[in-house]
Amino acid sequence: MYPQAVYMIILTTVIFCAAHFKPLEKHVALFVFVDSLYDPVNNNYINTITEYQRDVLCLIPPYLKPGVHNNECGVNFASAGALVQSHQGFVVDLDTQLSYFKKVEKQIRSKLGVREAKELISSAVYLFNVGGNDYLSPFTFNSSLYDKCSKKEYVGMVLGKLTQLSKLMGDQEIYKIGGRKFGFGSLLPLGCLPGTKILEQGNKGSCFEEVTSLMKLHNRELPKALQAIQSQLKGFIYSKHDLYASFSRRSENPSKYGFKEADLGCCGSGLYRGVYSCGGKRGVKEFELCDDVNDYFFFDSYHPTEKAYKQFAKLMWSGNSDITEPFNLKALFEL
């Protein structure tokens, strides 16, 4: 039986494999931050309702897994949201993830020495994905913060976790200690997931416009924010993958990319299998499971399948400028 409640970590696994098992002139570490798109089960080691399992080998270790001591290849700090207010007490927010990174940097410096540690930190790639969980939270988990803000203000708070220069230049943050190469992704069509389409009342089959409007505003503002950071931080370079485009192409024309079903989740219950019941641990105990996950674009109510994530990862790694720009991740690793 296919493991329950899978939030695939395939993106970072494929990127890691490509970076370390294809010829590169030097070893390059990968550090991963923020939300459930990249979370390799960090949430399973905290007191949270958003616990899950995975079905893939995780080569970049989750920071919170006990007994993990080898950090020279990188660490995955990701949890299920950037804003502590949107998932109060249930996720490792970005501020906390950055404090964990500082601890890892000290461990690396102690183990390798100052010179080698500085070289590792400066050549590493720092991969972020911000927004998905925070924009879904007001409609599925906690609306208190969103109710007090305009859409523009809420998007500003989410993007602010990336763009506040103090987060990159502060005494204990990434840029200040030598990090220069950063990877980002735009948001996928959040309103068109099985778990959000069921929220669109009276218009069966339509995407949920309320969350879609937040996502579109975020995607318009993200390139501006990254260009502003680049203009102010000497040596700052980045890769931005258009996840919205790569996701939409597959959900709208699934057969072209090897999928038979792009409306229903493989695992869940209710309309579109959009009720987040996969695994039976979230209130609703009963759930359905498809016969062949490789036929499906969505695994559960909110996340694509391993097959889809592999395709995304390859585009992030070596996609050309129409989908990943101004550099792809392969170029960042080689710089």
C-alpha positions, 0 to 999 in steps of 0.5 A, a space after each residue: 500500500 502506498 504510504 499515507 500522507 505523502 508530501 514529496 521531498 523529491 525536488 531536493 532529492 533530485 537536485 541533490 543527486 544532480 549536484 553531487 553525482 554528476 561532474 562538478 568541479 567542487 563539492 557544493 552544499 544545499 540548505 533548504 528552508 520554509 514550507 511543506 513543498 520541501 519538508 522532509 518530515 521535520 514536522 514529525 519531530 514537533 508537537 503538531 497536527 501536520 505530521 506525515 510520512 514520505 516514501 523516498 530516500 532523503 539525502 539532505 537530512 531533516 534538521 530535527 531528526 535525532 542523530 543527524 550529525 553530518 551537515 557538510 552536504 547540507 541540511 533541510 530546515 523546512 516545515 509548513 509555513 513561514 509566518 509563525 502567526 499563520 500556524 501558531 505552535 504547529 510549524 517551525 517558522 522561518 525565523 526559527 529555521 534561520 536560527 537553526 542554520 546559525 547553529 549548523 554553521 557553528 557546528 560546521 566551523 567547529 568540525 572543518 575549521 574557519 577556512 574550510 567552513 567559510 568556503 563551504 558556506 560561500 559556495 553553498 546554495 540556499 533554497 527557499 519556498 515561501 507562501 503556499 502554507 501561509 496563503 492556504 492557512 486562512 481558509 483551512 487552519 487559522 484566519 485570525 491574522 488574515 482577517 486583520 489585513 488587506 490582501 496586499 498587506 498579507 502578501 507583504 508580510 509573507 514576502 517580508 520574511 524573504 525580503 527584509 534585508 535584516 534577515 539576509 544581512 543580520 549578524 546571524 544570518 546567511 548573507 552576512 556569513 558569506 551565502 551568495 547563491 539563492 534559489 526561489 520558486 513562484 507559487 503554484 496555482 493554490 486555488 486549483 488544488 483538490 483541497 481548495 477547489 472544494 471551498 469554491 461554493 456553488 461553482 463545482 469544478 472551479 478554482 477557489 478565487 480567494 486564494 488564487 488572488 493572493 497567489 497571483 499578487 505574490 507571484 507579481 511581487 516576488 520578481 520585484 523583491 528579488 531584483 531589489 535585493 540583488 541591487 542592494 546586496 553585492 554578489 547576491 545571485 539567484 535562480 527563480 523557477 516559474 512553478 506556476 507555469 510548470 504546474 499549470 501546463 501539467 494540470 491542464 494537459 496531463 496526458 502530454 506529461 504522462 498523467 491520466 488524472 489531474 482533477 482528483 487526488 490519489 489519496 483522500 476523500 470527498 469531492 476530488 478526494 479533496 478532503 485532507 483525510 489521507 492516512 486517517 489522522 486528521 479527524 476524518 478516519 476513512 479515506 480512498 487510495 487510487 490503484 496506480 499513483 503513477 496515473 495521478 498528478 495529485 497525490 493528496 488534497 494539496 500535493 502532487 505525486 512523486 512523478 510530478 515532483 521529479 519533473 519539477 525538480 529537473 526543470 529547476 535544475 536545468 530548465 532554460 530561461 523561459 521557466 527558470 531565470 536568470 540562472 537555473 540551479 545547475 548554473 548556481 552550483 557550478 558558479 
